[in-house]
Amino acid sequence: MEKNRLEAFSDGVIAIIITIMVLDLKVPHATELADLNPVAPVFVSYVLSFIYVGIYWNNHHHMFHSTRQVTGGILWANLHLLFWLSLFPFTTGWMGENHLAPAPTAVYGFVLLMAGIAYYTLQRTIIAQQGRDSLLASAIGKDWKGKLSPVIYLAAIPLAYASPWISNGLFVLVALMWLVPDRRIERVLMKRGRE
């Protein structure tokens, strides 16, 4: 099957996720800068989640650029990822509205963990379909960031009950690891284009 519909659907879902998150930002009914203080935690959690959604969209784009065709398994693995991403608006709002309280922060970390697992599952499903010598398999290599991220999320979830600020610091750390677009696929594409 062609991949165009999967990419268009995924792009649409991700755009809706971002739209829903921004709609949770409530405008204060006052005119002073100090009146923004109550919405600051919601805004900060929105910025973090926006960065995460952007990272997933960027890497999803690169991953499917290296994918020739999709199968039913790839479609389901992609829906699995979109399911966890679709929970970002809820967990973002809950964490922000409750000023980084332990339970909302832990649930936010759990959703980040599950999205990471779903992305890994999608990646492995594509490699299984396209083979170990595929462009994607060559590009991801040892994938240290993909293996380290879930470990950090697993540490951050229980830490949310001791210090939500440390948990959020770990979430920021993972986002910073992935913030620079993954150039592995681009490098492999350019290398194969020269051969």
Residue frames as qw, qx, qy, qz and C-alpha x, y, z in Angstrom:
[[0.000, 0.889, 0.459, 0.000, 0.00, 0.00, 0.00],
 [0.329, 0.610, -0.052, 0.719, 1.09, 3.55, -0.61],
 [0.441, -0.306, -0.529, 0.657, 2.08, 5.62, 2.41],
 [0.027, 0.339, 0.139, 0.930, 0.48, 8.94, 1.37],
 [0.526, -0.595, -0.386, -0.470, -2.82, 8.41, 3.21],
 [0.733, -0.426, -0.396, 0.354, -1.04, 7.35, 6.41],
 [0.421, -0.008, -0.114, 0.900, 1.17, 10.46, 6.31],
 [0.166, -0.435, -0.246, -0.850, -1.76, 12.79, 5.57],
 [0.651, -0.580, -0.443, -0.211, -3.87, 11.26, 8.34],
 [0.689, -0.320, -0.331, 0.560, -0.99, 11.45, 10.83],
 [0.242, 0.176, 0.006, 0.954, -0.27, 15.07, 9.93],
 [0.366, -0.535, -0.342, -0.681, -3.94, 15.92, 10.42],
 [0.723, -0.537, -0.430, 0.065, -4.14, 14.22, 13.81],
 [0.587, -0.175, -0.226, 0.758, -0.96, 15.95, 14.99],
 [0.028, 0.343, 0.136, 0.929, -2.30, 19.33, 13.84],
 [0.551, -0.593, -0.385, -0.443, -5.51, 18.71, 15.79],
 [0.729, -0.385, -0.405, 0.394, -3.51, 17.71, 18.89],
 [0.368, 0.018, -0.114, 0.923, -1.62, 21.01, 18.79],
 [0.230, -0.455, -0.286, -0.811, -4.86, 22.93, 18.23],
 [0.666, -0.574, -0.455, -0.142, -6.55, 21.28, 21.20],
 [0.646, -0.272, -0.333, 0.631, -3.55, 22.01, 23.42],
 [0.184, 0.153, -0.002, 0.971, -3.50, 25.69, 22.52],
 [0.399, -0.536, -0.401, -0.626, -7.24, 25.98, 23.13],
 [0.674, -0.497, -0.500, 0.222, -6.60, 24.97, 26.75],
 [0.365, -0.030, -0.200, 0.909, -4.72, 28.23, 27.26],
 [0.084, -0.817, -0.570, 0.023, -7.33, 30.45, 28.87],
 [0.253, 0.525, 0.019, 0.812, -7.08, 34.17, 28.28],
 [0.248, -0.384, -0.580, 0.674, -7.12, 36.18, 31.54],
 [0.018, 0.812, 0.484, 0.325, -9.89, 38.75, 31.80],
 [0.367, -0.854, -0.026, 0.368, -7.51, 41.44, 32.98],
 [0.541, 0.823, -0.046, 0.167, -4.93, 43.70, 31.38],
 [0.257, -0.840, 0.477, -0.040, -1.87, 43.61, 33.65],
 [0.528, 0.449, -0.721, 0.015, 1.17, 41.38, 33.00],
 [0.191, -0.266, 0.808, -0.489, 0.84, 40.07, 36.56],
 [0.761, 0.121, 0.247, -0.587, -2.54, 38.64, 35.56],
 [0.725, 0.400, -0.527, -0.190, -0.66, 36.09, 33.42],
 [0.107, -0.470, 0.809, -0.336, 0.88, 34.46, 36.53],
 [0.713, -0.022, 0.559, -0.422, -2.03, 32.05, 37.15],
 [0.875, 0.444, 0.047, -0.185, -1.79, 30.71, 33.57],
 [0.102, 0.758, -0.641, -0.070, 2.03, 30.41, 33.59],
 [0.481, -0.249, 0.839, -0.049, 2.10, 26.71, 34.64],
 [0.734, 0.472, 0.464, -0.152, -0.39, 25.83, 31.88],
 [0.449, 0.853, -0.222, -0.148, 1.68, 27.79, 29.37],
 [0.137, -0.637, 0.757, 0.043, 4.93, 26.10, 30.44],
 [0.610, 0.017, 0.790, -0.064, 3.37, 22.63, 30.17],
 [0.666, 0.686, 0.221, -0.193, 1.95, 23.63, 26.76],
 [0.240, 0.828, -0.481, -0.156, 5.40, 24.70, 25.52],
 [0.341, -0.393, 0.854, 0.008, 6.94, 21.40, 26.67],
 [0.657, 0.294, 0.684, -0.122, 4.18, 19.36, 25.03],
 [0.539, 0.805, -0.025, -0.246, 4.33, 21.44, 21.84],
 [0.045, 0.703, -0.693, -0.149, 8.05, 20.67, 21.62],
 [0.481, -0.115, 0.867, -0.053, 7.36, 16.96, 22.16],
 [0.675, 0.554, 0.446, -0.196, 4.64, 16.88, 19.49],
 [0.375, 0.851, -0.290, -0.225, 7.00, 18.73, 17.13],
 [0.193, -0.522, 0.825, 0.093, 9.75, 16.20, 17.80],
 [0.594, 0.160, 0.784, -0.088, 7.41, 13.30, 17.08],
 [0.603, 0.737, 0.192, -0.239, 6.10, 14.96, 13.92],
 [0.178, 0.812, -0.513, -0.213, 9.63, 15.70, 12.69],
 [0.262, -0.362, 0.893, 0.052, 10.92, 12.18, 13.36],
 [0.646, 0.371, 0.633, -0.210, 7.73, 10.60, 11.98],
 [0.511, 0.806, -0.087, -0.287, 8.26, 12.61, 8.79],
 [0.069, 0.668, -0.726, -0.147, 11.86, 11.40, 8.48],
 [0.477, -0.108, 0.867, -0.099, 10.91, 7.81, 9.27],
 [0.664, 0.510, 0.518, -0.176, 8.24, 7.69, 6.58],
 [0.346, 0.815, -0.340, -0.317, 10.51, 9.42, 4.10],
 [0.030, -0.480, 0.870, 0.106, 12.62, 6.27, 4.34],
 [0.530, 0.146, 0.798, -0.247, 9.62, 3.95, 4.09],
 [0.054, 0.063, -0.717, -0.692, 8.60, 2.61, 0.69],
 [0.509, -0.312, -0.588, -0.546, 5.26, 0.99, 1.45],
 [0.386, -0.288, 0.562, -0.673, 2.98, 0.37, 4.40],
 [0.362, -0.142, -0.913, -0.126, 1.28, -2.78, 5.60],
 [0.563, -0.630, -0.396, -0.359, -1.66, -3.37, 7.91],
 [0.728, -0.392, -0.344, 0.445, 0.80, -3.87, 10.77],
 [0.349, 0.082, -0.040, 0.933, 2.41, -0.50, 10.07],
 [0.266, -0.540, -0.318, -0.733, -1.01, 1.17, 9.94],
 [0.692, -0.606, -0.384, -0.076, -1.91, -0.27, 13.37],
 [0.659, -0.237, -0.231, 0.676, 1.47, 0.60, 14.86],
 [0.144, 0.301, 0.100, 0.937, 1.02, 4.17, 13.58],
 [0.473, -0.614, -0.348, -0.527, -2.46, 4.35, 15.15],
 [0.743, -0.445, -0.387, 0.316, -0.95, 3.10, 18.41],
 [0.434, -0.019, -0.107, 0.895, 1.47, 6.05, 18.34],
 [0.131, -0.424, -0.248, -0.861, -1.29, 8.52, 17.47],
 [0.603, -0.605, -0.501, -0.139, -3.40, 7.21, 20.35],
 [0.628, -0.436, -0.297, 0.573, -0.71, 8.09, 22.91],
 [0.248, 0.106, 0.098, 0.958, 0.01, 11.42, 21.24],
 [0.276, -0.564, -0.455, -0.632, -3.72, 12.22, 21.35],
 [0.608, -0.632, -0.452, 0.164, -3.54, 12.05, 25.16],
 [0.466, 0.084, -0.155, 0.867, -1.01, 14.89, 25.28],
 [0.162, -0.531, -0.131, -0.822, -3.67, 17.65, 25.45],
 [0.711, -0.585, -0.316, -0.229, -5.38, 15.99, 28.44],
 [0.793, -0.327, -0.243, 0.453, -2.20, 15.28, 30.42],
 [0.362, 0.293, -0.027, 0.885, -0.70, 18.66, 29.49],
 [0.315, -0.607, -0.171, -0.709, -3.78, 20.50, 30.73],
 [0.786, -0.536, -0.306, -0.044, -4.08, 18.39, 33.88],
 [0.719, -0.138, -0.210, 0.649, -0.43, 18.90, 34.82],
 [0.215, 0.347, 0.031, 0.912, -0.51, 22.64, 34.05],
 [0.435, -0.626, -0.261, -0.593, -3.81, 23.37, 35.77],
 [0.809, -0.560, -0.179, 0.000, -2.58, 21.63, 38.91],
 [0.058, -0.912, 0.385, -0.126, 0.78, 23.41, 39.02],
 [0.487, 0.458, -0.737, 0.104, 2.90, 20.29, 38.42],
 [0.716, -0.395, 0.386, -0.428, 1.25, 18.25, 41.20],
 [0.312, -0.385, 0.865, 0.078, 2.70, 14.74, 41.65],
 [0.621, 0.276, 0.727, -0.095, -0.11, 12.57, 40.20],
 [0.572, 0.787, 0.116, -0.199, -0.67, 14.66, 37.02],
 [0.084, 0.787, -0.582, -0.188, 3.10, 14.86, 36.50],
 [0.442, -0.218, 0.869, 0.033, 3.45, 11.07, 36.87],
 [0.655, 0.499, 0.552, -0.127, 0.59, 10.48, 34.43],
 [0.377, 0.872, -0.199, -0.239, 2.19, 12.93, 31.99],
 [0.134, -0.600, 0.776, 0.141, 5.43, 10.93, 32.28],
 [0.597, 0.095, 0.794, -0.063, 3.53, 7.68, 31.72],
 [0.622, 0.716, 0.262, -0.181, 2.00, 9.05, 28.52],
 [0.192, 0.830, -0.486, -0.194, 5.44, 10.22, 27.35],
 [0.378, -0.344, 0.858, 0.046, 6.80, 6.72, 28.08],
 [0.646, 0.344, 0.673, -0.104, 3.98, 5.02, 26.18],
 [0.504, 0.834, -0.032, -0.225, 4.38, 7.38, 23.21],
 [0.017, -0.710, 0.685, 0.161, 8.09, 6.52, 23.15],
 [0.499, -0.069, 0.864, -0.012, 7.31, 2.80, 23.25],
 [0.639, 0.603, 0.433, -0.201, 4.72, 3.24, 20.50],
 [0.332, 0.849, -0.328, -0.247, 7.23, 5.11, 18.32],
 [0.213, -0.487, 0.842, 0.098, 9.79, 2.34, 18.88],
 [0.611, 0.222, 0.749, -0.127, 7.14, -0.27, 17.99],
 [0.575, 0.771, 0.120, -0.246, 6.32, 1.60, 14.77],
 [0.117, 0.780, -0.583, -0.195, 10.00, 1.83, 13.90],
 [0.365, -0.256, 0.895, 0.013, 10.53, -1.91, 14.52],
 [0.659, 0.444, 0.568, -0.213, 7.39, -2.79, 12.51],
 [0.484, 0.823, -0.163, -0.247, 8.69, -0.82, 9.51],
 [0.028, -0.633, 0.765, 0.114, 12.11, -2.45, 9.77],
 [0.555, 0.000, 0.825, -0.107, 10.53, -5.91, 10.00],
 [0.664, 0.627, 0.351, -0.204, 8.56, -5.20, 6.82],
 [0.444, 0.863, -0.221, -0.092, 11.44, -3.63, 4.88],
 [0.917, 0.146, -0.221, 0.297, 14.33, -5.75, 6.13],
 [0.649, -0.630, -0.003, 0.427, 17.48, -5.27, 8.16],
 [0.510, -0.019, 0.312, 0.801, 19.28, -3.72, 5.18],
 [0.125, 0.838, 0.478, 0.231, 16.56, -1.09, 4.73],
 [0.222, 0.617, -0.085, 0.751, 17.30, 2.61, 4.81],
 [0.528, -0.717, 0.025, -0.454, 15.61, 2.99, 8.20],
 [0.927, -0.334, -0.050, 0.165, 17.54, 0.10, 9.76],
 [0.681, 0.275, -0.079, 0.674, 20.81, 1.52, 8.44],
 [0.022, 0.695, -0.016, 0.719, 19.95, 5.01, 9.65],
 [0.613, -0.714, -0.015, -0.337, 18.92, 4.31, 13.23],
 [0.425, 0.473, -0.676, 0.374, 21.99, 2.23, 14.04],
 [0.348, -0.091, -0.803, 0.475, 22.36, 1.69, 17.80],
 [0.318, -0.657, -0.394, -0.558, 19.68, 4.32, 18.53],
 [0.382, -0.069, -0.623, 0.679, 21.08, 5.38, 21.90],
 [0.239, -0.104, 0.149, -0.954, 18.54, 8.21, 22.23],
 [0.685, -0.165, -0.422, -0.570, 15.66, 5.81, 21.57],
 [0.712, -0.171, -0.656, 0.184, 16.92, 3.44, 24.27],
 [0.287, 0.002, -0.482, 0.828, 17.85, 6.10, 26.84],
 [0.311, -0.294, -0.113, -0.897, 14.57, 8.07, 26.63],
 [0.727, -0.396, -0.446, -0.340, 12.30, 5.36, 28.14],
 [0.646, -0.159, -0.541, 0.515, 14.79, 4.78, 30.95],
 [0.093, 0.111, -0.226, 0.963, 14.64, 8.49, 31.83],
 [0.526, -0.337, -0.268, -0.733, 10.81, 8.45, 31.67],
 [0.762, -0.301, -0.574, 0.011, 10.75, 5.38, 33.95],
 [0.459, -0.099, -0.461, 0.753, 12.91, 7.24, 36.46],
 [0.089, -0.197, 0.009, -0.976, 10.81, 10.42, 36.20],
 [0.545, -0.425, -0.535, -0.485, 7.44, 8.77, 36.89],
 [0.654, -0.516, -0.506, 0.223, 8.06, 7.74, 40.53],
 [0.402, -0.051, -0.189, 0.894, 10.21, 10.84, 41.07],
 [0.171, -0.524, -0.330, -0.767, 7.09, 12.92, 40.39],
 [0.630, -0.648, -0.411, -0.117, 5.90, 11.99, 43.89],
 [0.651, -0.392, -0.183, 0.623, 9.15, 13.16, 45.48],
 [0.114, -0.577, 0.088, 0.804, 9.77, 16.21, 43.30],
 [0.594, 0.673, 0.440, -0.019, 7.61, 17.07, 40.29],
 [0.143, 0.925, -0.247, -0.251, 10.19, 19.72, 39.37],
 [0.323, -0.466, 0.778, 0.271, 12.92, 17.08, 38.99],
 [0.594, 0.334, 0.730, 0.055, 10.55, 14.93, 36.91],
 [0.434, 0.871, 0.196, -0.121, 9.82, 17.86, 34.63],
 [0.097, -0.803, 0.512, 0.291, 13.54, 18.56, 34.42],
 [0.481, -0.136, 0.835, 0.231, 14.00, 15.00, 33.16],
 [0.550, 0.640, 0.535, -0.022, 11.21, 15.50, 30.61],
 [0.206, 0.941, -0.148, -0.225, 13.00, 18.64, 29.42],
 [0.346, -0.553, 0.702, 0.285, 16.28, 16.70, 29.23],
 [0.573, 0.222, 0.766, 0.188, 14.73, 14.11, 26.91],
 [0.420, 0.854, 0.293, -0.091, 13.18, 16.86, 24.78],
 [0.022, -0.879, 0.383, 0.284, 16.58, 18.55, 24.50],
 [0.513, -0.249, 0.772, 0.282, 18.14, 15.25, 23.41],
 [0.478, 0.423, 0.735, 0.230, 15.65, 15.03, 20.54],
 [0.161, 0.831, 0.187, -0.499, 15.22, 18.74, 19.77],
 [0.059, 0.567, -0.582, -0.580, 17.81, 18.77, 17.02],
 [0.855, 0.315, -0.049, -0.409, 16.21, 16.98, 14.07],
 [0.781, -0.229, 0.562, 0.148, 17.53, 13.47, 13.60],
 [0.342, 0.732, -0.410, -0.423, 19.89, 13.66, 10.65],
 [0.483, -0.245, 0.831, 0.126, 20.68, 9.94, 10.50],
 [0.637, 0.491, 0.594, -0.015, 18.07, 9.24, 7.83],
 [0.350, 0.912, -0.070, -0.200, 19.11, 12.28, 5.79],
 [0.177, -0.682, 0.674, 0.223, 22.76, 11.14, 5.87],
 [0.546, 0.011, 0.830, 0.113, 21.88, 7.62, 4.74],
 [0.566, 0.715, 0.390, -0.125, 19.64, 8.98, 1.97],
 [0.208, 0.903, -0.306, -0.220, 22.42, 11.26, 0.68],
 [0.338, -0.483, 0.789, 0.175, 24.98, 8.45, 0.90],
 [0.593, 0.248, 0.764, 0.050, 22.76, 6.02, -1.00],
 [0.468, 0.838, 0.181, -0.214, 21.97, 8.71, -3.57],
 [0.054, 0.814, -0.518, -0.257, 25.68, 9.05, -4.35],
 [0.495, -0.237, 0.827, 0.124, 26.15, 5.30, -4.81]]
